[in-house]
Amino acid sequence: MSDRENNRKLLIALNSARDISRDSICRLANHLGEWTASRDPLADLARRLRVPPADIQKARLLLTDRSRAQQEIEGAAALGSTILTLLDEGYPDTLRQLDLPPPVLYCAGHLPDRPCIAIVGSRQATQLGLETAQLFGRELAACGLVVVSGFARGIDLAAHRGALEACGGLTIAVLGCGLDFDYPRRRRRIRQTISRQGALVSEFSLGARPAKLNFPIRNRIIAALSIGTLVVQATPRSGSLITARQALDLGRDVYAVPGSIFDSRSAGPNSLIRDGALLVQHPSEIVES
């Protein structure tokens, strides 16, 4: 087996480790050659990589454990999915711009080679908010943009549905759990449609549950894949605002649909507009931008 294939399997095994923090996994993946071959004292290595010594020790145990990566590869194949790692040519270049890119992506479907636009917002959206997200998703997809969202209830699902309604529309759903986990529940039909008209993507290994901490982590993928992010309804503490801030950090455009000052779900977009986000009232304004 070549060094590249060995390292690829090590990334898959490392990414699936449940006893190592996600931050440590990403840092170790970025510096694979250092901790696998370094003879420096563990404390010095940990300080340099900004990874707890215990996490490095756990990661080194994976150097001789070939079964974990093989289980993930076989499990993904059984789902009809593929695994992309940082070492693979098909890994999205936009994700490499992140400080801590995901070491591994599980993908059901095909990542379209087109510009992407993220549409995110509240899970507890109003009917007007849902209609707005669906309209923007449909019109932007019809213009050739790939609609990216988080496959959550509310605005996310409405945006995906809108994109799928467009002739030739494509969409990418970024999950906060393993590809094999049924979440949100009873969405099998739309999952299958998205895998045919785009892709379902997750950095989390098979069997990973939709833990609360996973969603801010997956949001950086939504932001990084997209040339811009649109926020449609979001409370002041919404994860959608995390996505918007990450988009700004990456130098991407942020758009927001304004709303009533009497609705807390409009507080997020309104505050983004106040802070410099582009106010939009129609999909054509994003296309023109």
C-alpha positions in Angstrom: 0.0 0.0 0.0 1.4 3.4 -1.0 2.2 6.1 1.6 -0.7 8.2 0.1 -3.2 5.4 0.6 -1.9 4.8 4.1 -2.3 8.5 5.0 -5.7 8.6 3.4 -6.9 5.7 5.5 -5.3 7.3 8.6 -7.4 10.5 7.9 -10.6 8.4 7.7 -9.8 6.6 10.9 -8.8 9.8 12.7 -12.0 11.5 11.5 -14.1 8.7 13.0 -12.5 8.8 16.4 -15.2 9.5 19.0 -12.7 10.0 21.9 -10.8 12.9 20.2 -12.3 16.4 20.0 -13.3 17.7 16.6 -10.9 20.6 16.9 -8.0 18.2 17.6 -9.0 15.9 14.7 -8.8 18.9 12.3 -5.5 20.2 13.7 -3.9 16.7 13.5 -5.2 16.2 10.0 -3.5 19.5 9.0 -0.2 18.3 10.4 -0.2 14.6 9.6 3.5 14.3 9.0 4.5 16.0 12.3 2.8 13.8 14.9 3.1 10.6 13.0 6.9 10.8 12.6 8.1 13.4 15.1 10.4 12.3 17.9 10.0 15.5 19.8 8.8 15.3 23.4 5.1 14.9 23.5 4.6 18.1 25.5 6.5 20.1 22.9 4.6 18.6 20.0 1.3 19.2 21.8 2.2 22.9 22.4 3.2 23.4 18.8 0.1 21.8 17.3 -2.2 23.2 20.0 -3.6 19.7 20.6 -3.8 18.1 24.1 -1.2 15.4 24.6 -3.8 12.8 25.3 -5.4 13.4 21.9 -2.0 12.9 20.2 -1.5 9.6 22.1 -5.0 8.4 21.0 -4.4 9.4 17.4 -1.1 7.5 17.4 -2.9 4.3 18.3 -4.7 4.6 15.0 -1.4 4.1 13.1 -1.7 0.4 13.5 -5.5 0.1 13.5 -6.5 -0.6 9.9 -9.9 -1.9 10.7 -11.6 1.4 11.6 -10.9 3.1 8.3 -12.0 -0.1 6.4 -15.3 -0.2 8.3 -16.0 3.4 7.3 -15.1 2.8 3.7 -17.3 -0.3 3.5 -20.1 1.4 5.4 -20.1 4.3 3.0 -20.0 2.0 0.0 -23.1 0.2 1.4 -24.9 3.5 1.5 -23.9 4.2 -2.1 -21.8 7.1 -0.9 -18.2 8.1 -1.4 -15.5 9.4 0.9 -13.4 12.4 0.0 -10.3 13.3 2.1 -7.9 16.3 2.1 -5.6 14.2 0.0 -8.1 13.6 -2.8 -8.4 15.7 -6.0 -12.1 15.9 -5.8 -12.0 17.6 -2.4 -13.6 21.1 -2.7 -10.9 23.8 -3.0 -13.2 26.3 -1.2 -13.0 24.2 1.9 -9.2 24.2 1.8 -9.5 28.0 2.6 -10.7 27.2 6.1 -8.3 27.4 8.9 -9.4 23.9 10.0 -10.9 22.2 7.0 -12.8 18.9 7.6 -10.3 16.0 7.0 -13.0 13.9 5.5 -16.3 14.4 3.6 -18.9 11.7 3.2 -20.9 12.4 0.1 -24.1 10.9 -1.2 -24.5 12.2 -4.8 -22.1 14.5 -6.7 -20.7 17.8 -5.7 -21.6 20.1 -8.6 -18.9 22.2 -10.2 -20.8 25.4 -10.1 -20.9 28.5 -8.0 -22.9 28.0 -4.8 -25.2 30.3 -2.7 -26.1 29.4 0.9 -29.6 30.0 2.1 -30.0 29.6 5.9 -32.5 30.6 8.6 -34.8 29.7 11.5 -36.2 26.3 12.1 -39.3 28.0 13.5 -39.9 30.0 10.4 -43.2 31.7 9.6 -45.2 30.7 6.5 -43.9 33.9 4.8 -40.4 33.0 5.7 -40.8 29.5 4.2 -42.3 30.9 1.0 -39.4 33.5 0.8 -36.7 30.8 1.2 -38.5 28.6 -1.4 -38.7 31.4 -3.9 -35.1 32.4 -3.5 -34.0 28.8 -3.7 -36.0 28.2 -6.9 -35.0 31.4 -8.7 -31.3 31.2 -7.8 -31.1 27.6 -8.8 -32.9 28.5 -12.1 -30.1 31.0 -12.7 -27.5 28.2 -12.4 -26.4 28.7 -8.8 -26.2 25.6 -6.5 -28.3 26.2 -3.3 -26.4 25.1 -0.2 -28.2 24.7 3.2 -28.2 22.7 6.3 -31.2 20.3 5.8 -32.8 21.5 9.0 -36.5 22.1 9.4 -37.8 25.5 8.4 -35.9 27.8 6.1 -33.2 25.2 5.2 -35.7 22.6 3.9 -37.7 25.3 2.1 -34.6 26.5 0.3 -33.7 22.9 -0.7 -37.2 22.3 -2.0 -37.2 25.5 -4.0 -33.9 24.5 -5.7 -35.3 21.1 -6.6 -38.3 22.7 -8.2 -36.2 24.6 -10.7 -35.5 23.1 -14.1 -32.0 21.5 -13.7 -31.8 22.9 -10.2 -29.0 21.6 -7.9 -28.7 21.7 -4.2 -26.2 20.6 -1.5 -27.4 19.6 2.0 -24.7 19.8 4.7 -25.6 17.5 7.6 -24.8 17.8 11.3 -24.8 14.0 11.7 -23.6 10.9 9.9 -25.0 10.3 6.4 -26.7 7.1 7.7 -28.6 8.9 10.5 -32.3 9.7 9.7 -32.4 13.3 10.7 -34.7 15.2 10.4 -36.9 12.2 10.6 -39.1 11.0 7.7 -37.3 13.0 5.0 -36.2 10.0 3.0 -37.8 11.1 -0.2 -36.2 14.5 -0.3 -32.8 13.0 0.7 -33.0 10.7 -2.3 -33.9 13.6 -4.6 -31.1 15.8 -3.3 -28.6 12.9 -3.9 -29.7 12.8 -7.5 -29.8 16.6 -8.0 -26.7 17.5 -6.0 -25.4 15.9 -2.8 -25.8 15.2 0.8 -22.5 16.0 2.6 -21.2 15.4 6.1 -17.8 15.6 7.8 -19.1 13.3 10.6 -18.5 9.6 10.5 -21.2 7.0 10.0 -23.4 6.6 13.1 -22.7 10.1 14.4 -25.8 11.5 16.1 -27.1 15.0 15.5 -25.5 16.5 18.7 -26.0 20.2 19.4 -22.3 21.0 19.1 -22.2 19.5 15.5 -24.3 22.2 13.9 -22.0 25.2 14.4 -19.2 22.9 13.1 -21.1 22.0 10.0 -22.0 25.7 9.4 -18.5 26.6 8.4 -18.8 24.1 5.5 -22.0 25.8 4.3 -20.3 29.2 4.4 -17.1 28.0 2.8 -18.7 26.2 -0.1 -20.7 29.3 -1.1 -19.7 32.6 -2.8 -22.4 34.2 -0.7 -24.8 33.5 2.2 -28.5 34.7 2.4 -30.2 34.8 5.8 -34.0 34.5 5.8 -35.4 34.9 9.3 -33.2 34.2 12.3 -33.3 35.0 16.0 -30.4 36.9 17.5 -28.8 33.6 18.8 -29.5 31.6 15.7 -26.8 29.4 14.2 -27.6 31.1 10.9 -25.8 34.2 12.2 -22.7 32.0 12.9 -22.8 30.9 9.2 -23.1 34.6 8.2 -20.1 35.6 10.4 -18.0 32.7 9.0 -18.9 33.8 5.5 -17.7 37.3 6.3 -14.5 36.0 7.8 -13.9 34.2 4.5 -14.5 37.4 2.5 -17.8 36.2 1.1 -20.9 38.4 0.6 -23.7 38.2 3.1 -27.3 39.0 2.1 -30.4 39.4 4.4 -34.1 39.6 3.8 -35.5 42.4 6.1 -38.5 41.7 8.4 -40.8 43.2 11.0 -39.3 44.8 14.0 -42.0 43.1 16.1 -40.8 39.5 15.1 -37.8 38.1 16.9 -37.1 36.0 13.8 -36.4 39.2 11.9 -33.9 40.5 14.5 -31.1 38.4 13.0 -31.4 39.6 9.3 -32.2 43.2 10.5 -29.1 43.3 12.6 -27.0 41.9 9.7 -28.3 44.7 7.5 -27.5 47.3 10.1 -24.0 45.9 10.3 -23.4 46.1 6.5 -25.0 43.0 5.0 -26.7 43.6 1.6 -30.5 44.0 1.9 -32.3 41.9 -0.7 -36.0 41.7 -1.5 -35.8 39.7 -4.7 -33.5 36.9 -6.0 -32.5 39.0 -9.0 -30.6 41.4 -6.6 -28.3 38.5 -5.6 -27.7 37.5 -9.2 -26.9 41.1 -10.1 -24.6 41.4 -7.1 
